[in-house]
Amino acid sequence: MALGEALVGLRIAFKAGDFSQAWTYRREAWRYADLLPPGKTRRQRQTLGQYKVLLLAAQRKRAS
């Protein structure tokens, strides 16, 4: 799985409400992003950070 595929899987899992799968895709995406130079993955890293915030907020909302 490549970085782009992991990001697409993350988005699909998030929209489907499957947060455990979304966290798994996010972890995989970070593994691929760490293999590449930060300058080439700036946008992807920002996206991963945004999804972290969204996942945490969605899980808090679901728990309450």
Secondary structure, 3 states (H helix, E strand, C coil): CCHHHHHHHHHHHHHHCCHHHHHHHHHHHHHHHHHCCHHHCHHHHHHHHHHHHHHHHHHHHHHC
